[in-house]
Amino acid sequence: MLGHGRIVVSSRLRTVPNPLRWLLLSVGYLLARLGVIAPQRVERTTDLAWPRIVTGLARMSKSAADVAMVGIALGPAAIAGVGLATPYWGLAFGISGGIAGATISLVSQRYTGGTVRDLSLAVTTCALVTAAIMLPLGVLYGTVPEWLIGLVGNDAASIAYGTDYLRVLALGVPFAGLNLIGSRTLVGADDAWTPMMLRAGGAVVNVAINAVLIFVLEMGVVGAAIGTVVANVLVLTAFVVGFTTGRLPVIGEFPVTLDLEWPPVTRADVRDVLSIGTPLVFTNGARRAAQFPMLAIVALFGPNVLAAYVVARRVRDLMDTPGWGFSLASSSLVGQELGTGDERSADTYGREVLWFGTGVYLISATIVFVFAEQVGRVFVDDPSILPLVTTFIAVACVSVVFRGISGGATGPLRASGDTNWPFYGQALGLYVFAIPVAYLGAAAVPVPGLEAATPLGIGALYAALVLETLVPAVVTYYRFETGSWKVISRSYRPESGSSPGD
């Protein structure tokens, strides 16, 4: 059954004509000729990575579309308002993403070295832990959104837009968290196709709903938030049906069907999920939480600078989508090798996927850098703000390359359960370097005229964008090079040698 699942997934991936897979393979084979990655690993890595990249592109395009649509309909203040609310959604996503990191670690090892019951317990435990955290967080967002937005913003119009956006968005928080668990379960079982189809399809539905609600019904930021909630509910429904019945119409067969026998959790699984997931929660939380003081600092420069900064981060999020694929492909492939006890192959996969992904980052960042002004015009058409937006986008192109290195190094660490060091790197980069540097830039702005920021002040914001990715890349890559993660993985490997399909 295990082999059958892989054959089904691989055949579906290879028969779908798409330019992204062809581009990734082209880069991979070029790197293979240079000796960076073995040719036989290029195709397997690509087949697992590209669907996840498509998912990321769809989701980040949705996020960028939210900003572009409300900007076109309502102006820079609405862009700033959505930007003030988004970190709260991102914080919830980051927390659930940490638990989802534990999911892919445990599922990938149990998929090659465990039983159906082992795998199911890992998934249901992760889902219940996620729900226990996301439900109260959603209630908090929906109950006091104006107070939360007011902690970050200082412009009345931006705060009003952000409040309306967050109040509705709160309803989707639990659904988004559980969707991550479903997605990582399938990726850990060597199936990146199914979550791509479900979550990318959800993003397309989201954009379509947004267009109608924002431009036809004139619901503004509330319409954008409603689209996000509805899309996440639909996607979670599809995951639940697929895992319980084993297949979905159009999508096809799931590689694993969950065993829902009682009890749905065990103390040992809770312990494993928390020990692996907690550092990842802190890692993601550190990155997401840092957006609050950072946005508060950027807001001191005025709404135009804040809008330009928000646009640059959206563009960087889009450029960062290769990391969605390569980091998770690395976690899955490395975890499967560790599950069989082959630490040498696990190390090779981790190293080669890291540099494969970094090569893709370099190419995409260079292209966006060259066309930074044209990209900026998608979001703003005001000539007074366009040069500022263009410069921020160019800096984002530099910073995103380091995100590729840190994401590639995090993949093997996450697969092995060695998840503390990504947190150290993230916290160091954001709280010791990026935020203090940005604050120094704000201090250079004369208090009577905050809107007219000095070049020195804005230059500090550029430096902060780079430092928040450079420092984690150095720290995480150092940990990967030590090889300690292979030793740590031994305590998380399943004792059984049978596969979930047996």
Secondary structure, DSSP 8 states (H G I E B T S, - for coil): -HHHHHHHHHHHHHHS--HHHHHHHHHHHHHHHTTSS-HHHHHHHHHHHHHHHHHHHHHHHHHHHHHHHHHHHH-HHHHHHHHHHHHHHHHHHHHHHHHHHHHHHHHHHHHHHS-HHHHHHHHHHHHHHHHHHHHHHHHHHHHSHHHHHHTT---HHHHHHHHHHHHHHGGGHHHHHHHHHHHHHHHHTT--HHHHHHHHHHHHHHHHHHHIIIIIS--HHHHHHHHHHHHHHHHHHHHHHHHHHSEETTTEE-S------S-S--HHHHHHHHHHHHHHHHHHHHHHHTHHHHHHHHHTT-HHHHHHHHHHHHHHHHHTHHHHHHHHHHHHHHHHHHHTT-HHHHHHHHHHHHHHHHHHHHHHHHHHHHTHHHHHHHH---TTTHHHHHHHHHHHHHHHHHHHHHHHHHHHHHHHT--HHHHHHHHIIIIIIIHHHHHHHHHTS-GGGTTS--HHHHHHHHHHHHHHHHHHHHHHHHHHHH-HHHHHHTTTS-S----TT-
